[in-house]
Amino acid sequence: MRKNIVAGNWKMNLTLQEGVALAKEVNSRVAATTTKCQVILGTPFVHITEVVKTVDNAKVQVAAQNCANKVSGAFTGEVSAAMVKSTGANWVILGHSERRAYYGETAAILKEKTDLALANDLQPIFCVGEVLAEREAEKHFEVVKQQLADSLFHLTADQFKKIVIAYEPVWAIGTGKTASPAQAQEIHAFIRSLISEKYGKEIADDTTILYGGSCNAGNAKELFSNPDVDGGLIGGASLKADDFLAIITAF
Ligand SMILES: O=C[C@H](O)COP(=O)(O)O
């Protein structure tokens, strides 16, 4: 179901104590607003159990930043989708460009992770987006289309309804360089049109599509005012309660 979502991705930041303190502050400040926006905290694995206990689980929910592409067994260091679900998290971020670039996560691996997340009742926030050279070569539409086709478009319509897409141009992540509102709208509308071609207009209209990449308190309002931008996946600015709250209340 389409809704406004602001999801923080803490990445590899904050100790457990710092993370719990931040979650506590975000939770109480969100509760004090009238926002209808779904807030999600994408925490490191080791924080999840404590953060789940800290938030109200309605307005503020918790995401893992990854899960394994295997069910269980001898995979040292990995965390399965079933384990994530057992902590109380409802969401998992998959396909982030940092996972693709630094940990060799291919489209085939991401397809397996998506299937396991859904089988364990976790909702994927699935990231797509092009690198700078691809944008400069005007290949961004093609790249995003391929990423969706390779890792998501095998899903049934009922499965696809659980997916949230995050469009994150890699050149905008952590760089302070944001896609312009027009650039974001253009590609979000394109993503929605691809979903419509594959699953029909009703499902496309119901899909939540987030923007990620140097989204902050200063630019969130303008980005979110676009008809096909339903919220954001926020990295750096999710680490400070003031900045994150300003983004949450930007709708
Ligand atoms: O997952 C979040 C994105 O990578 C955006 O990160 P950023 O807001 O620090 O640019």
The ligand as an SDF file (V2000), in Angstrom:
LIG
                    3D

 10  9  0  0  0  0  0  0  0  0999 V2000
   20.7090    4.7120    2.2500 O   0  0  0  0  0  0  0  0  0  0  0  0
   20.8790    5.9280    2.2000 C   0  0  0  0  0  0  0  0  0  0  0  0
   21.5690    6.5340    1.1070 C   0  0  0  0  0  0  0  0  0  0  0  0
   22.7000    5.8360    0.7530 O   0  0  0  0  0  0  0  0  0  0  0  0
   21.7420    8.0060    1.1870 C   0  0  0  0  0  0  0  0  0  0  0  0
   22.8430    8.3640    1.9730 O   0  0  0  0  0  0  0  0  0  0  0  0
   23.0830    9.9280    2.2430 P   0  0  0  0  0  0  0  0  0  0  0  0
   21.7730   10.4880    2.6850 O   0  0  0  0  0  0  0  0  0  0  0  0
   24.1390    9.9730    3.2890 O   0  0  0  0  0  0  0  0  0  0  0  0
   23.5230   10.5180    0.9330 O   0  0  0  0  0  0  0  0  0  0  0  0
  1  2  2  0
  2  3  1  0
  3  4  1  0
  3  5  1  0
  5  6  1  0
  6  7  1  0
  7  8  2  0
  7  9  1  0
  7 10  1  0
M  END
$$$$
